Amino acid sequence: MHTLYILYSKGLDRYYVGETEDFDVRLEQHNTGYFKTSSTSNASDWEEYLTAVCQDGSHARRVEMFIKRQKSRVFIESLRGDSQKLSSIIERFM
């Protein structure tokens, strides 16, 4: 199983969407600058905004890419307030 995740940084006032097999390890990596050239390396205050379990890595990546293609902060924030909307997106890419 893979986890789709959305992180939020108060310092940058930005969201980051990703997927991983181990969310806790990945969050630690984002906050310690493990990914030197990634957009998350500019902050160390990333926190969990939203997570969702997906079937596997391929499924999680499809959902991740859909969310990223929206290029919308409003869309990301709507996912947290509407669990049915997120569930519907996850089911669409199964």
C-alpha positions, -999 to +999 in steps of 0.1 A: +000+000+000+011+035-008+001+068+008-008+099-012+001+129+009-003+167+010+020+187+031+017+223+042+045+248+052+034+278+072+067+295+065+063+293+027+025+292+028+026+264+003+013+229-003+033+200-016+017+168-030+035+135-031+033+097-026+053+073-006+054+038+009+063+052+043+048+086+052+066+091+085+100+086+069+092+108+039+079+136+061+112+135+081+131+136+048+112+167+036+119+185+069+156+177+071+164+187+035+171+152+024+160+161-011+185+189-018+170+201-051+133+196-044+109+224-038+105+212-002+141+219+007+133+256+012+115+249+044+118+227+075+083+231+089+063+208+066+034+192+083+008+167+073-022+184+057-039+153+043-032+117+036-050+089+018-042+053+013-039+040-023-036+005-037+000+007-048+026+031-061+011+034-096-023+042-082-009+068-058+011+084-086-020+087-108-040+104-081-009+126-072-006+138-109-043+145-111-041+168-080-010+185-093-025+191-127-053+211-110-027+237-100-051+250-075-047+259-038-085+261-036-088+226-050-064+212-025-081+229+004-115+216-008-102+180-005-096+184+032-131+197+037-149+171+015-138+135+022-163+123-004-145+144-031-112+128-023-127+093-021-142+099-055-109+109-070-091+079-055-118+055-069-116+072-104-079+062-107-082+026-095 
